[in-house]
Amino acid sequence: MAYSVLPIAGVELETITPESFEYTNGTTVVGIPSFGPLGSQTFGSDGLRYVFAKAGGTIAAGATDVTVNASTFAATATGGTYIAPAESMVSGDYGWFGKTSV
């Protein structure tokens, strides 16, 4: 199990956060990730660089072909070079996506 080697709190590289953590602001439903902001990065004990992103569709557990958009930080299973978390994801889930750092 990988863990962050940088001195930042709240990073859980192996778990996902479902979009179900929400509150209503007036008439607008706002999703709350357990960590933020999107695009945050850290290095893991397994030698990978991780980026915090939001799933833009269904992503299989541990998928090795994930793309993370560098502007929106939306992750999709479409032939990229990131590795998905160990849990399967549905659209709207938040998680850490790993990529070779060197």
C-alpha positions in Angstrom: 0.0 0.0 0.0 1.5 3.3 -1.1 1.5 6.4 1.1 2.5 10.0 0.5 6.2 10.8 1.2 5.6 14.6 1.3 4.6 16.4 4.5 0.9 17.0 3.6 -2.0 15.8 5.6 -5.2 14.1 4.4 -3.7 12.1 1.5 -5.2 8.6 1.1 -3.7 7.3 -2.1 -5.5 3.9 -2.1 -9.1 5.1 -1.5 -11.7 7.0 -3.5 -14.2 9.6 -2.3 -17.7 9.2 -3.8 -19.5 12.3 -4.9 -22.1 11.5 -2.3 -20.5 14.0 0.1 -22.7 16.9 -0.8 -24.5 19.9 0.7 -27.1 22.2 -0.7 -26.2 25.9 -1.0 -29.6 27.5 -1.7 -30.8 25.5 -4.7 -27.3 24.4 -5.8 -26.0 20.9 -4.8 -22.2 21.2 -4.2 -20.0 18.0 -4.1 -17.2 18.0 -1.5 -14.1 15.9 -2.0 -12.2 14.6 1.1 -9.2 16.4 -0.2 -8.7 19.3 -2.6 -8.2 21.1 -4.7 -8.3 19.1 -7.9 -4.9 18.9 -9.5 -3.0 18.6 -6.2 0.1 16.4 -6.5 2.2 14.3 -4.2 4.8 11.6 -4.5 4.1 8.1 -3.2 6.3 5.6 -1.4 6.0 3.3 -4.5 7.9 5.9 -6.7 4.8 7.2 -8.5 3.7 10.8 -8.8 0.0 11.1 -7.9 -2.6 13.7 -9.0 -6.0 14.3 -7.3 -8.7 14.2 -10.0 -12.4 13.5 -10.5 -13.7 10.6 -12.6 -15.4 11.7 -15.8 -16.9 8.2 -16.3 -16.6 4.6 -15.1 -13.0 3.6 -14.4 -12.1 0.0 -13.5 -10.1 -0.7 -10.3 -6.4 -0.4 -11.0 -6.8 0.5 -14.7 -3.5 1.4 -16.2 -4.7 3.4 -19.2 -6.3 6.4 -17.6 -6.1 10.0 -19.0 -6.1 13.0 -16.6 -7.0 16.3 -18.3 -4.4 18.9 -17.3 -6.9 21.7 -17.3 -10.0 20.2 -15.7 -8.5 17.3 -13.9 -11.2 15.0 -15.1 -10.0 11.4 -15.4 -11.2 9.0 -18.2 -10.3 5.5 -19.1 -9.2 6.4 -22.6 -5.7 5.2 -23.3 -3.6 7.4 -21.1 -0.7 6.7 -18.8 -2.1 7.1 -15.3 -3.0 4.3 -13.0 -6.4 4.3 -11.3 -7.0 3.7 -7.5 -7.5 0.2 -6.3 -11.3 0.7 -6.2 -13.6 1.0 -9.2 -14.9 4.5 -9.8 -18.0 5.9 -11.3 -18.5 9.4 -12.8 -18.1 12.0 -10.0 -15.8 10.0 -7.7 -12.6 11.6 -6.5 -9.3 9.8 -6.2 -5.5 9.8 -6.6 -4.2 8.7 -10.0 -0.6 7.5 -10.2 2.0 8.0 -12.9 5.7 7.2 -13.3 7.6 10.2 -11.9 10.8 9.7 -13.9 
